[in-house]
Amino acid sequence: MSSDFQRPPKGLSIFTSVGGVVTAVIAIAGLNFWSGFFLTIVGML
């Protein structure tokens, strides 16, 4: 193992993990919204 390797700054890794969580939450919320939206439309037919 080379000793030249440096870990990314702590702030960057925290930002990356928070960004991943936020993306997952937005994706889940979006899917829930769209599935409820389509179910409502189908229920009206």
MOPAC internal coordinates of N, CA, C and O (Angstrom, degrees):
PM7 1SCF
backbone

  N    0.0000 0     0.00 0     0.00 0    0    0    0
  C    1.4658 1     0.00 0     0.00 0    1    0    0
  C    1.5224 1   109.01 1     0.00 0    2    1    0
  O    1.2310 1   120.47 1   -45.14 1    3    2    1
  N    1.3085 1   116.70 1   134.86 1    3    2    1
  C    1.4611 1   119.56 1   179.75 1    5    3    2
  C    1.5233 1   109.08 1   -85.01 1    6    5    3
  O    1.2310 1   121.12 1   -37.84 1    7    6    5
  N    1.3132 1   115.47 1   142.16 1    7    6    5
  C    1.4580 1   119.78 1   179.32 1    9    7    6
  C    1.5225 1   111.25 1   -83.22 1   10    9    7
  O    1.2310 1   120.41 1  -179.67 1   11   10    9
  N    1.3511 1   116.83 1     0.33 1   11   10    9
  C    1.4653 1   119.66 1   179.70 1   13   11   10
  C    1.5293 1   112.17 1   -78.70 1   14   13   11
  O    1.2310 1   121.10 1   162.64 1   15   14   13
  N    1.3427 1   115.51 1   -17.36 1   15   14   13
  C    1.4664 1   118.84 1  -177.10 1   17   15   14
  C    1.5211 1   110.38 1   -66.30 1   18   17   15
  O    1.2310 1   120.71 1   -48.09 1   19   18   17
  N    1.3252 1   116.24 1   131.91 1   19   18   17
  C    1.4653 1   121.12 1   178.32 1   21   19   18
  C    1.5132 1   108.88 1  -120.62 1   22   21   19
  O    1.2310 1   120.84 1   -44.51 1   23   22   21
  N    1.3157 1   116.00 1   135.49 1   23   22   21
  C    1.4671 1   119.79 1   175.53 1   25   23   22
  C    1.5181 1   108.96 1   -70.01 1   26   25   23
  O    1.2310 1   119.82 1   -28.61 1   27   26   25
  N    1.3316 1   117.95 1   151.39 1   27   26   25
  C    1.4678 1   118.73 1   176.16 1   29   27   26
  C    1.5232 1   109.92 1   -63.04 1   30   29   27
  O    1.2310 1   120.07 1   -24.65 1   31   30   29
  N    1.3150 1   117.48 1   155.35 1   31   30   29
  C    1.4724 1   120.23 1   179.04 1   33   31   30
  C    1.5245 1   111.26 1   -55.67 1   34   33   31
  O    1.2310 1   120.91 1   -32.63 1   35   34   33
  N    1.3310 1   115.86 1   147.37 1   35   34   33
  C    1.4633 1   120.13 1  -176.75 1   37   35   34
  C    1.5244 1   111.16 1   -58.51 1   38   37   35
  O    1.2310 1   119.93 1   139.91 1   39   38   37
  N    1.3221 1   117.73 1   -40.09 1   39   38   37
  C    1.4611 1   120.75 1  -179.88 1   41   39   38
  C    1.5200 1   111.46 1   -60.11 1   42   41   39
  O    1.2310 1   120.53 1   142.35 1   43   42   41
  N    1.3362 1   116.59 1   -37.65 1   43   42   41
  C    1.4604 1   120.13 1  -177.93 1   45   43   42
  C    1.5221 1   110.59 1   -68.14 1   46   45   43
  O    1.2310 1   120.05 1   136.74 1   47   46   45
  N    1.3418 1   117.51 1   -43.26 1   47   46   45
  C    1.4587 1   119.44 1  -179.21 1   49   47   46
  C    1.5291 1   110.96 1   -66.57 1   50   49   47
  O    1.2310 1   120.19 1   142.81 1   51   50   49
  N    1.3345 1   117.24 1   -37.19 1   51   50   49
  C    1.4727 1   120.62 1   176.71 1   53   51   50
  C    1.5254 1   109.35 1   -63.88 1   54   53   51
  O    1.2310 1   120.85 1   136.10 1   55   54   53
  N    1.3440 1   115.97 1   -43.90 1   55   54   53
  C    1.4638 1   120.84 1   179.80 1   57   55   54
  C    1.5261 1   110.49 1   -61.17 1   58   57   55
  O    1.2310 1   120.71 1   138.84 1   59   58   57
  N    1.3344 1   116.24 1   -41.16 1   59   58   57
  C    1.4690 1   120.18 1  -179.13 1   61   59   58
  C    1.5210 1   111.14 1   -65.45 1   62   61   59
  O    1.2310 1   119.97 1   134.44 1   63   62   61
  N    1.3374 1   117.67 1   -45.56 1   63   62   61
  C    1.4661 1   119.45 1  -179.02 1   65   63   62
  C    1.5227 1   110.94 1   -67.45 1   66   65   63
  O    1.2310 1   119.74 1   141.18 1   67   66   65
  N    1.3370 1   118.09 1   -38.82 1   67   66   65
  C    1.4675 1   120.61 1   177.28 1   69   67   66
  C    1.5264 1   109.82 1   -64.42 1   70   69   67
  O    1.2310 1   120.58 1   138.71 1   71   70   69
  N    1.3267 1   116.50 1   -41.29 1   71   70   69
  C    1.4593 1   120.22 1   178.29 1   73   71   70
  C    1.5193 1   111.71 1   -61.51 1   74   73   71
  O    1.2310 1   120.37 1   140.47 1   75   74   73
  N    1.3334 1   116.90 1   -39.53 1   75   74   73
  C    1.4644 1   120.05 1   177.82 1   77   75   74
  C    1.5166 1   111.42 1   -64.07 1   78   77   75
  O    1.2310 1   120.05 1   137.48 1   79   78   77
  N    1.3228 1   117.51 1   -42.52 1   79   78   77
  C    1.4649 1   121.36 1   179.80 1   81   79   78
  C    1.5258 1   110.02 1   -64.76 1   82   81   79
  O    1.2310 1   120.42 1   135.36 1   83   82   81
  N    1.3262 1   116.80 1   -44.64 1   83   82   81
  C    1.4609 1   120.68 1  -179.74 1   85   83   82
  C    1.5268 1   110.47 1   -61.74 1   86   85   83
  O    1.2310 1   120.65 1   137.16 1   87   86   85
  N    1.3361 1   116.37 1   -42.84 1   87   86   85
  C    1.4676 1   120.19 1   178.45 1   89   87   86
  C    1.5209 1   110.93 1   -60.66 1   90   89   87
  O    1.2310 1   120.26 1   136.64 1   91   90   89
  N    1.3471 1   117.10 1   -43.36 1   91   90   89
  C    1.4641 1   120.63 1   179.85 1   93   91   90
  C    1.5277 1   110.69 1   -63.36 1   94   93   91
  O    1.2310 1   120.32 1   136.61 1   95   94   93
  N    1.3315 1   117.00 1   -43.39 1   95   94   93
  C    1.4722 1   120.70 1  -179.57 1   97   95   94
  C    1.5275 1   110.35 1   -62.41 1   98   97   95
  O    1.2310 1   120.49 1   135.94 1   99   98   97
  N    1.3417 1   116.68 1   -44.06 1   99   98   97
  C    1.4622 1   120.32 1   179.87 1  101   99   98
  C    1.5326 1   110.12 1   -63.67 1  102  101   99
  O    1.2310 1   120.42 1   137.96 1  103  102  101
  N    1.3414 1   116.81 1   -42.04 1  103  102  101
  C    1.4631 1   119.74 1  -179.90 1  105  103  102
  C    1.5261 1   111.06 1   -62.93 1  106  105  103
  O    1.2310 1   120.05 1   135.50 1  107  106  105
  N    1.3322 1   117.50 1   -44.50 1  107  106  105
  C    1.4728 1   121.23 1  -179.90 1  109  107  106
  C    1.5259 1   110.28 1   -64.66 1  110  109  107
  O    1.2310 1   120.55 1   135.65 1  111  110  109
  N    1.3343 1   116.56 1   -44.35 1  111  110  109
  C    1.4681 1   120.01 1   179.58 1  113  111  110
  C    1.5226 1   110.38 1   -62.51 1  114  113  111
  O    1.2310 1   120.42 1   138.77 1  115  114  113
  N    1.3197 1   116.80 1   -41.23 1  115  114  113
  C    1.4595 1   120.53 1   178.82 1  117  115  114
  C    1.5176 1   111.85 1   -63.26 1  118  117  115
  O    1.2310 1   120.56 1   136.52 1  119  118  117
  N    1.3353 1   116.53 1   -43.48 1  119  118  117
  C    1.4653 1   119.70 1   179.12 1  121  119  118
  C    1.5263 1   110.58 1   -64.25 1  122  121  119
  O    1.2310 1   120.34 1   137.56 1  123  122  121
  N    1.3222 1   116.96 1   -42.44 1  123  122  121
  C    1.4653 1   120.15 1   178.71 1  125  123  122
  C    1.5286 1   110.54 1   -62.18 1  126  125  123
  O    1.2310 1   120.46 1   138.10 1  127  126  125
  N    1.3357 1   116.72 1   -41.90 1  127  126  125
  C    1.4648 1   120.81 1   179.87 1  129  127  126
  C    1.5269 1   110.39 1   -62.34 1  130  129  127
  O    1.2310 1   120.68 1   131.11 1  131  130  129
  N    1.3422 1   116.30 1   -48.89 1  131  130  129
  C    1.4678 1   119.38 1  -176.62 1  133  131  130
  C    1.5173 1   111.67 1   -67.13 1  134  133  131
  O    1.2310 1   119.63 1   140.01 1  135  134  133
  N    1.3408 1   118.31 1   -39.99 1  135  134  133
  C    1.4707 1   119.62 1   179.94 1  137  135  134
  C    1.5358 1   109.50 1   -65.01 1  138  137  135
  O    1.2310 1   119.84 1   138.64 1  139  138  137
  N    1.3219 1   117.90 1   -41.36 1  139  138  137
  C    1.4569 1   120.48 1   177.11 1  141  139  138
  C    1.5167 1   111.49 1   -65.50 1  142  141  139
  O    1.2310 1   120.58 1   142.43 1  143  142  141
  N    1.3192 1   116.49 1   -37.57 1  143  142  141
  C    1.4644 1   122.15 1   179.00 1  145  143  142
  C    1.5221 1   110.06 1   -62.45 1  146  145  143
  O    1.2310 1   120.37 1   131.57 1  147  146  145
  N    1.3430 1   116.90 1   -48.43 1  147  146  145
  C    1.4758 1   120.63 1  -179.40 1  149  147  146
  C    1.5242 1   111.31 1   -67.04 1  150  149  147
  O    1.2310 1   120.15 1   140.48 1  151  150  149
  N    1.3274 1   117.33 1   -39.52 1  151  150  149
  C    1.4631 1   119.72 1   179.06 1  153  151  150
  C    1.5313 1   110.16 1   -62.60 1  154  153  151
  O    1.2310 1   120.15 1   142.12 1  155  154  153
  N    1.3223 1   117.32 1   -37.88 1  155  154  153
  C    1.4652 1   120.69 1   179.05 1  157  155  154
  C    1.5190 1   110.25 1   -64.76 1  158  157  155
  O    1.2310 1   120.39 1   135.50 1  159  158  157
  N    1.3382 1   116.87 1   -44.50 1  159  158  157
  C    1.4728 1   120.47 1  -179.52 1  161  159  158
  C    1.5327 1   109.75 1   -63.90 1  162  161  159
  O    1.2310 1   120.36 1   134.62 1  163  162  161
  N    1.3430 1   116.92 1   -45.38 1  163  162  161
  C    1.4681 1   120.19 1  -179.73 1  165  163  162
  C    1.5232 1   109.93 1   -62.93 1  166  165  163
  O    1.2310 1   120.27 1   143.08 1  167  166  165
  N    1.3366 1   117.08 1   -36.92 1  167  166  165
  C    1.4598 1   120.54 1   178.46 1  169  167  166
  C    1.5138 1   112.11 1   -65.54 1  170  169  167
  O    1.2310 1   119.66 1   151.68 1  171  170  169
  N    1.3228 1   118.25 1   -28.32 1  171  170  169
  C    1.4705 1   121.17 1   179.06 1  173  171  170
  C    1.5110 1   111.92 1   -75.51 1  174  173  171
  O    1.2310 1   119.90 1   154.78 1  175  174  173
  N    1.3487 1   117.79 1   -25.22 1  175  174  173
  C    1.4659 1   120.78 1  -175.82 1  177  175  174
  C    1.5321 1   110.99 1   -70.94 1  178  177  175
  O    1.2310 1   120.10 1   180.00 1  179  178  177

